[in-house]
């Protein structure tokens, strides 16, 4: 992720969703071990439209890969 952005998103494995989201039964200290980098092969990077730059664009199109002949400003 470092080549794309200086911050890494938190990625929680599905088996730990309940523990991560359950603030009543688990403290931050008890779930801190879940905050670790995922293996690089778990992630896939590809260019997307600049639609992702605005939170008002709440659409599946934000996650679609750009095609080789498209510019990053598609749909704006």
N, CA, C and O atoms as a GROMACS GRO file, in nm:
protein
  304
    1UNK      N    1   0.081  -0.121   0.000
    1UNK     CA    2   0.000   0.000   0.000
    1UNK      C    3   0.085   0.126   0.000
    1UNK      O    4   0.039   0.231  -0.046
    2UNK      N    5   0.206   0.119   0.050
    2UNK     CA    6   0.288   0.238   0.067
    2UNK      C    7   0.306   0.315  -0.064
    2UNK      O    8   0.316   0.438  -0.063
    3UNK      N    9   0.311   0.244  -0.178
    3UNK     CA   10   0.330   0.313  -0.306
    3UNK      C   11   0.205   0.389  -0.348
    3UNK      O   12   0.212   0.477  -0.434
    4UNK      N   13   0.090   0.355  -0.288
    4UNK     CA   14  -0.035   0.422  -0.323
    4UNK      C   15  -0.072   0.529  -0.223
    4UNK      O   16  -0.116   0.638  -0.260
    5UNK      N   17  -0.054   0.498  -0.094
    5UNK     CA   18  -0.093   0.592   0.011
    5UNK      C   19  -0.012   0.564   0.137
    5UNK      O   20   0.034   0.452   0.158
    6UNK      N   21   0.004   0.667   0.221
    6UNK     CA   22   0.084   0.650   0.342
    6UNK      C   23   0.007   0.588   0.458
    6UNK      O   24   0.065   0.558   0.563
    7UNK      N   25  -0.123   0.568   0.440
    7UNK     CA   26  -0.203   0.503   0.546
    7UNK      C   27  -0.257   0.370   0.495
    7UNK      O   28  -0.292   0.357   0.378
    8UNK      N   29  -0.263   0.274   0.584
    8UNK     CA   30  -0.313   0.141   0.549
    8UNK      C   31  -0.452   0.125   0.609
    8UNK      O   32  -0.472   0.154   0.727
    9UNK      N   33  -0.549   0.080   0.530
    9UNK     CA   34  -0.681   0.057   0.588
    9UNK      C   35  -0.678  -0.063   0.682
    9UNK      O   36  -0.596  -0.153   0.667
   10UNK      N   37  -0.767  -0.064   0.778
   10UNK     CA   38  -0.781  -0.180   0.866
   10UNK      C   39  -0.859  -0.286   0.789
   10UNK      O   40  -0.967  -0.259   0.737
   11UNK      N   41  -0.803  -0.403   0.781
   11UNK     CA   42  -0.869  -0.515   0.714
   11UNK      C   43  -0.884  -0.626   0.817
   11UNK      O   44  -0.785  -0.684   0.863
   12UNK      N   45  -1.008  -0.656   0.851
   12UNK     CA   46  -1.037  -0.757   0.953
   12UNK      C   47  -1.089  -0.882   0.883
   12UNK      O   48  -1.181  -0.874   0.801
   13UNK      N   49  -1.031  -0.996   0.915
   13UNK     CA   50  -1.076  -1.123   0.857
   13UNK      C   51  -1.219  -1.151   0.903
   13UNK      O   52  -1.255  -1.120   1.016
   14UNK      N   53  -1.302  -1.210   0.816
   14UNK     CA   54  -1.441  -1.236   0.850
   14UNK      C   55  -1.461  -1.310   0.982
   14UNK      O   56  -1.559  -1.284   1.052
   15UNK      N   57  -1.374  -1.399   1.016
   15UNK     CA   58  -1.387  -1.473   1.141
   15UNK      C   59  -1.374  -1.388   1.266
   15UNK      O   60  -1.408  -1.433   1.375
   16UNK      N   61  -1.327  -1.265   1.252
   16UNK     CA   62  -1.308  -1.174   1.365
   16UNK      C   63  -1.404  -1.055   1.364
   16UNK      O   64  -1.392  -0.967   1.449
   17UNK      N   65  -1.500  -1.050   1.270
   17UNK     CA   66  -1.594  -0.938   1.263
   17UNK      C   67  -1.666  -0.916   1.396
   17UNK      O   68  -1.672  -0.804   1.445
   18UNK      N   69  -1.722  -1.022   1.452
   18UNK     CA   70  -1.798  -1.010   1.577
   18UNK      C   71  -1.711  -0.952   1.688
   18UNK      O   72  -1.755  -0.862   1.759
   19UNK      N   73  -1.590  -1.002   1.702
   19UNK     CA   74  -1.500  -0.954   1.807
   19UNK      C   75  -1.465  -0.807   1.783
   19UNK      O   76  -1.466  -0.728   1.878
   20UNK      N   77  -1.435  -0.770   1.660
   20UNK     CA   78  -1.396  -0.633   1.626
   20UNK      C   79  -1.510  -0.534   1.652
   20UNK      O   80  -1.486  -0.423   1.701
   21UNK      N   81  -1.632  -0.572   1.619
   21UNK     CA   82  -1.746  -0.482   1.628
   21UNK      C   83  -1.815  -0.482   1.764
   21UNK      O   84  -1.896  -0.393   1.792
   22UNK      N   85  -1.786  -0.578   1.847
   22UNK     CA   86  -1.855  -0.593   1.975
   22UNK      C   87  -1.781  -0.516   2.086
   22UNK      O   88  -1.699  -0.573   2.157
   23UNK      N   89  -1.812  -0.389   2.098
   23UNK     CA   90  -1.746  -0.303   2.198
   23UNK      C   91  -1.795  -0.331   2.340
   23UNK      O   92  -1.729  -0.291   2.436
   24UNK      N   93  -1.907  -0.397   2.354
   24UNK     CA   94  -1.960  -0.427   2.487
   24UNK      C   95  -1.879  -0.537   2.555
   24UNK      O   96  -1.851  -0.529   2.674
   25UNK      N   97  -1.839  -0.640   2.479
   25UNK     CA   98  -1.772  -0.754   2.538
   25UNK      C   99  -1.620  -0.756   2.519
   25UNK      O  100  -1.550  -0.834   2.584
   26UNK      N  101  -1.570  -0.670   2.430
   26UNK     CA  102  -1.426  -0.668   2.402
   26UNK      C  103  -1.372  -0.526   2.414
   26UNK      O  104  -1.431  -0.432   2.361
   27UNK      N  105  -1.261  -0.511   2.482
   27UNK     CA  106  -1.197  -0.379   2.493
   27UNK      C  107  -1.104  -0.360   2.374
   27UNK      O  108  -1.071  -0.454   2.303
   28UNK      N  109  -1.063  -0.237   2.354
   28UNK     CA  110  -0.965  -0.207   2.250
   28UNK      C  111  -0.838  -0.288   2.266
   28UNK      O  112  -0.778  -0.333   2.169
   29UNK      N  113  -0.800  -0.306   2.391
   29UNK     CA  114  -0.680  -0.383   2.420
   29UNK      C  115  -0.695  -0.529   2.375
   29UNK      O  116  -0.599  -0.591   2.329
   30UNK      N  117  -0.816  -0.582   2.390
   30UNK     CA  118  -0.841  -0.722   2.354
   30UNK      C  119  -0.847  -0.746   2.204
   30UNK      O  120  -0.830  -0.859   2.158
   31UNK      N  121  -0.872  -0.641   2.126
   31UNK     CA  122  -0.878  -0.658   1.980
   31UNK      C  123  -0.757  -0.597   1.909
   31UNK      O  124  -0.749  -0.603   1.786
   32UNK      N  125  -0.666  -0.538   1.983
   32UNK     CA  126  -0.550  -0.472   1.922
   32UNK      C  127  -0.468  -0.568   1.837
   32UNK      O  128  -0.406  -0.527   1.739
   33UNK      N  129  -0.467  -0.697   1.874
   33UNK     CA  130  -0.389  -0.794   1.796
   33UNK      C  131  -0.442  -0.810   1.653
   33UNK      O  132  -0.371  -0.863   1.567
   34UNK      N  133  -0.565  -0.765   1.627
   34UNK     CA  134  -0.621  -0.773   1.493
   34UNK      C  135  -0.566  -0.666   1.400
   34UNK      O  136  -0.581  -0.675   1.278
   35UNK      N  137  -0.501  -0.565   1.456
   35UNK     CA  138  -0.446  -0.454   1.377
   35UNK      C  139  -0.306  -0.489   1.331
   35UNK      O  140  -0.206  -0.443   1.388
   36UNK      N  141  -0.300  -0.570   1.228
   36UNK     CA  142  -0.171  -0.608   1.171
   36UNK      C  143  -0.185  -0.611   1.020
   36UNK      O  144  -0.294  -0.632   0.968
   37UNK      N  145  -0.075  -0.590   0.949
   37UNK     CA  146  -0.083  -0.592   0.802
   37UNK      C  147  -0.128  -0.728   0.750
   37UNK      O  148  -0.091  -0.832   0.804
   38UNK      N  149  -0.206  -0.724   0.644
   38UNK     CA  150  -0.244  -0.849   0.578
   38UNK      C  151  -0.134  -0.885   0.478
   38UNK      O  152  -0.062  -0.797   0.432
   39UNK      N  153  -0.121  -1.011   0.443
   39UNK     CA  154  -0.022  -1.049   0.342
   39UNK      C  155  -0.046  -0.976   0.210
   39UNK      O  156  -0.160  -0.959   0.168
   40UNK      N  157   0.061  -0.933   0.146
   40UNK     CA  158   0.050  -0.856   0.022
   40UNK      C  159  -0.033  -0.928  -0.084
   40UNK      O  160  -0.105  -0.863  -0.161
   41UNK      N  161  -0.024  -1.060  -0.089
   41UNK     CA  162  -0.099  -1.134  -0.191
   41UNK      C  163  -0.251  -1.132  -0.167
   41UNK      O  164  -0.328  -1.175  -0.252
   42UNK      N  165  -0.293  -1.082  -0.052
   42UNK     CA  166  -0.435  -1.070  -0.020
   42UNK      C  167  -0.497  -0.951  -0.095
   42UNK      O  168  -0.617  -0.952  -0.122
   43UNK      N  169  -0.417  -0.852  -0.128
   43UNK     CA  170  -0.466  -0.728  -0.188
   43UNK      C  171  -0.439  -0.723  -0.337
   43UNK      O  172  -0.345  -0.785  -0.388
   44UNK      N  173  -0.523  -0.648  -0.406
   44UNK     CA  174  -0.504  -0.625  -0.549
   44UNK      C  175  -0.519  -0.475  -0.574
   44UNK      O  176  -0.617  -0.415  -0.529
   45UNK      N  177  -0.424  -0.416  -0.644
   45UNK     CA  178  -0.432  -0.272  -0.674
   45UNK      C  179  -0.455  -0.252  -0.823
   45UNK      O  180  -0.395  -0.321  -0.906
   46UNK      N  181  -0.542  -0.158  -0.855
   46UNK     CA  182  -0.568  -0.123  -0.994
   46UNK      C  183  -0.621   0.020  -0.999
   46UNK      O  184  -0.682   0.066  -0.903
   47UNK      N  185  -0.598   0.091  -1.110
   47UNK     CA  186  -0.647   0.228  -1.121
   47UNK      C  187  -0.799   0.232  -1.128
   47UNK      O  188  -0.862   0.145  -1.189
   48UNK      N  189  -0.858   0.333  -1.064
   48UNK     CA  190  -1.003   0.354  -1.067
   48UNK      C  191  -1.032   0.498  -1.107
   48UNK      O  192  -0.943   0.582  -1.113
   49UNK      N  193  -1.157   0.524  -1.133
   49UNK     CA  194  -1.201   0.658  -1.171
   49UNK      C  195  -1.180   0.757  -1.057
   49UNK      O  196  -1.175   0.718  -0.940
   50UNK      N  197  -1.168   0.883  -1.090
   50UNK     CA  198  -1.157   0.988  -0.989
   50UNK      C  199  -1.291   1.009  -0.916
   50UNK      O  200  -1.300   1.096  -0.830
   51UNK      N  201  -1.392   0.932  -0.951
   51UNK     CA  202  -1.518   0.936  -0.876
   51UNK      C  203  -1.492   0.909  -0.728
   51UNK      O  204  -1.567   0.958  -0.643
   52UNK      N  205  -1.389   0.833  -0.697
   52UNK     CA  206  -1.358   0.799  -0.557
   52UNK      C  207  -1.317   0.921  -0.476
   52UNK      O  208  -1.312   0.914  -0.353
   53UNK      N  209  -1.287   1.032  -0.540
   53UNK     CA  210  -1.239   1.150  -0.470
   53UNK      C  211  -1.346   1.229  -0.396
   53UNK      O  212  -1.315   1.321  -0.321
   54UNK      N  213  -1.473   1.193  -0.418
   54UNK     CA  214  -1.582   1.266  -0.351
   54UNK      C  215  -1.672   1.168  -0.276
   54UNK      O  216  -1.720   1.072  -0.335
   55UNK      N  217  -1.696   1.193  -0.147
   55UNK     CA  218  -1.785   1.105  -0.072
   55UNK      C  219  -1.929   1.107  -0.122
   55UNK      O  220  -2.006   1.017  -0.090
   56UNK      N  221  -1.966   1.208  -0.201
   56UNK     CA  222  -2.102   1.211  -0.255
   56UNK      C  223  -2.124   1.108  -0.365
   56UNK      O  224  -2.238   1.079  -0.402
   57UNK      N  225  -2.016   1.052  -0.416
   57UNK     CA  226  -2.025   0.947  -0.518
   57UNK      C  227  -2.030   0.811  -0.450
   57UNK      O  228  -1.931   0.737  -0.451
   58UNK      N  229  -2.144   0.778  -0.393
   58UNK     CA  230  -2.162   0.650  -0.324
   58UNK      C  231  -2.215   0.549  -0.426
   58UNK      O  232  -2.335   0.523  -0.432
   59UNK      N  233  -2.124   0.493  -0.504
   59UNK     CA  234  -2.163   0.407  -0.614
   59UNK      C  235  -2.065   0.292  -0.631
   59UNK      O  236  -1.947   0.304  -0.598
   60UNK      N  237  -2.114   0.181  -0.682
   60UNK     CA  238  -2.029   0.067  -0.714
   60UNK      C  239  -1.925   0.105  -0.820
   60UNK      O  240  -1.820   0.041  -0.830
   61UNK      N  241  -1.954   0.208  -0.898
   61UNK     CA  242  -1.861   0.249  -1.005
   61UNK      C  243  -1.726   0.294  -0.949
   61UNK      O  244  -1.625   0.290  -1.020
   62UNK      N  245  -1.723   0.338  -0.823
   62UNK     CA  246  -1.598   0.383  -0.762
   62UNK      C  247  -1.494   0.271  -0.753
   62UNK      O  248  -1.374   0.298  -0.753
   63UNK      N  249  -1.538   0.148  -0.745
   63UNK     CA  250  -1.447   0.036  -0.728
   63UNK      C  251  -1.416  -0.037  -0.859
   63UNK      O  252  -1.339  -0.134  -0.860
   64UNK      N  253  -1.474   0.009  -0.969
   64UNK     CA  254  -1.451  -0.059  -1.096
   64UNK      C  255  -1.317  -0.021  -1.156
   64UNK      O  256  -1.282   0.098  -1.158
   65UNK      N  257  -1.240  -0.119  -1.204
   65UNK     CA  258  -1.111  -0.086  -1.268
   65UNK      C  259  -1.132  -0.002  -1.394
   65UNK      O  260  -1.228  -0.022  -1.468
   66UNK      N  261  -1.042   0.090  -1.416
   66UNK     CA  262  -1.044   0.164  -1.542
   66UNK      C  263  -1.001   0.070  -1.654
   66UNK      O  264  -0.914  -0.015  -1.635
   67UNK      N  265  -1.062   0.088  -1.768
   67UNK     CA  266  -1.019   0.012  -1.886
   67UNK      C  267  -0.898   0.084  -1.946
   67UNK      O  268  -0.883   0.204  -1.926
   68UNK      N  269  -0.813   0.013  -2.020
   68UNK     CA  270  -0.691   0.076  -2.074
   68UNK      C  271  -0.714   0.204  -2.153
   68UNK      O  272  -0.627   0.291  -2.155
   69UNK      N  273  -0.830   0.219  -2.219
   69UNK     CA  274  -0.856   0.338  -2.300
   69UNK      C  275  -0.930   0.448  -2.226
   69UNK      O  276  -0.963   0.551  -2.285
   70UNK      N  277  -0.958   0.430  -2.095
   70UNK     CA  278  -1.031   0.529  -2.017
   70UNK      C  279  -0.934   0.620  -1.942
   70UNK      O  280  -0.824   0.579  -1.905
   71UNK      N  281  -0.977   0.745  -1.920
   71UNK     CA  282  -0.898   0.834  -1.836
   71UNK      C  283  -0.950   0.824  -1.693
   71UNK      O  284  -1.058   0.768  -1.671
   72UNK      N  285  -0.877   0.877  -1.599
   72UNK     CA  286  -0.920   0.870  -1.458
   72UNK      C  287  -1.037   0.963  -1.430
   72UNK      O  288  -1.092   0.959  -1.320
   73UNK      N  289  -1.077   1.046  -1.525
   73UNK     CA  290  -1.185   1.141  -1.503
   73UNK      C  291  -1.318   1.090  -1.559
   73UNK      O  292  -1.412   1.168  -1.574
   74UNK      N  293  -1.327   0.962  -1.589
   74UNK     CA  294  -1.449   0.905  -1.643
   74UNK      C  295  -1.565   0.928  -1.548
   74UNK      O  296  -1.554   0.905  -1.428
   75UNK      N  297  -1.676   0.975  -1.601
   75UNK     CA  298  -1.798   0.990  -1.522
   75UNK      C  299  -1.806   1.115  -1.438
   75UNK      O  300  -1.902   1.133  -1.363
   76UNK      N  301  -1.709   1.203  -1.448
   76UNK     CA  302  -1.711   1.325  -1.366
   76UNK      C  303  -1.776   1.436  -1.445
   76UNK      O  304  -1.789   1.548  -1.394
   0.00000   0.00000   0.00000
